[in-house]
């Protein structure tokens, strides 16, 4: 049970841990090239048909947008009936073709069919963390009163908590904080919920989050236990929550600091959630490039014959206009090439 809950939490993409959630975590394009993965194996038409049938069922029942989930299922069943998957012959090829066919119906930066390998808990952690990178890669004083924190992954666990707490203690006197997520592909909401109570002086709702109700009712909701995501009234078929922040009783000394948030085209998922919070609330300035556009959070689900699929089951959006960032990303307040974002932020941070 512990492994199952952790896997669910991680896949949330707020895994975002990302979000995040495991709220959010953008799918890794290089998964098939991992050195620890065995070669693809043969698969016959009967096995392929069983994979397709279960995938269609899962997407129809669980995908974040019910109409799109039904369209995915219909396309898969039509392709299967036409014999399009019968002659592929190997597991890698089938996973790749299924992902391509789903993208052709409606692109989703998280939706991916995985071949039958790398589905252990260890491999799952590696897939969503991008390897063994530390969540907080570096902290430093960049100039008098200017603190810097580089977040490579919105991770989880004692080491991540300790790193954030050290940052809050060591840089408590900062007048400016630069948060660098240019290489962050997503993760969980945990780092957000460690920082936000020290950045906001009043309780408030930040963003709105919606999950297919059938997913929650089945016990497969990846964000069910995220404490900062509070249930509110929603439409039929949807479990709606709001991401709330409660100010820390003993805030660190950065509550009044100026915040600069550095982004790139690789910044994804839970890191985009953080960006939209800053943009909506006006609490920080986003400097860099438009982000990757990976909004939908979800969880890994098993398919027959060792295959798996990451099924997006919910979305996070700005309640002021109902828009999320899937496929479009979040535009910076101050555009700059990724490699120039830090210098741009430092110029903006200078007095006068």
C-alpha positions, 0 to 999 in steps of 0.5 A: 500500500505504501508503494502504491500511494507513493507511486500515485503521489509521484505521478500526480505531476504535482507529484505538480509530486505537479504539480505540480501534484505530483501535480505535474511533471512533463513527460521525458522524451528520452525515457526509451534511451535509459541505459537500464532499460532492456531491449524492446520485445516482440508483441503479437496482434492479440496482445496489441489488441488487449493493450489498445482496448484497455488504453481506450477504456482508461482514457474514456473513463479518466482523461481530464476532458471527458469529450477528448477522452471519448475522442481518444477512445474512438480513434484507438478502437477505429484504428484497432478495427482497421488492423493498424496495430496488428503488424507493428510487432514490437513493444517500443513500436507499439508504445510509440505509435499509440502515443503518436495516434493520441497526439494526432487527436489532441496533443497533451504534454503529459499523455504518453504510453510507456513500453513494458520496462521501467515501471518499477517504483525505482524507475518511476521515481527516475522518470519523474525526477529526471534522474537523481538531481537534487531538487534545490541545485544551488543557493547563493548571494548574487549581490548585497541583498539579492538571494538566488535559489535554483530549483531543478525539480519540484521534489519531495522528501526530507532532503528537499524540505531541509534544503528549502528550510536552509534557504529560508534561514540563510537568506532571511534578510534578502530584499530580492529573491531570484528563483531559477526554474529554467531547467525544471521539468515539474514535480510536486506541489511540496516546494511551492507549499513550503515557500508560499506561506513566506511570500504572502501576508494574507490568506488567499486562493491562488489557483483552481484545480479540477479532477474528473469526479470518476477518478476521485470516486475510484480512489485514483485521484493523485492530489486527494491528500494535498492539504493546500488543495481545498475542495469547493463546490464544482459542476457535475462530474468534476471535483473542484479544489482551490490552491490556498495559501495560509501565511506562516505564523513565523515568516522568514524574512523574505515576505516583502522581498521582490521576487524574480522567477526565471523561466525557459521553454523547458520550464514545465508542469509544477514549475508552470503552476508556480509561475501562474500563481506569481502572475495572477497575484502579482507577487513576482516578475517572470523573466525569460521565455514562454514556458513548455505548456504542460498543464494536465496532472495525472497518474501512471496506470498499468496496461496489459503485458507490462505497458503503462500510460500516464493518464492526465486526469485534471487541470489547473487554471486561473479562476479569473478567466478559466484559462490553463496553460496546456499547449501554450505555456505561460508568457514572461512579464519580461521576455529574455532568452533563457541564457540572458534571463539571470542577467536581465533579472539582476539589472531589474533588481538594481536600485533606481 
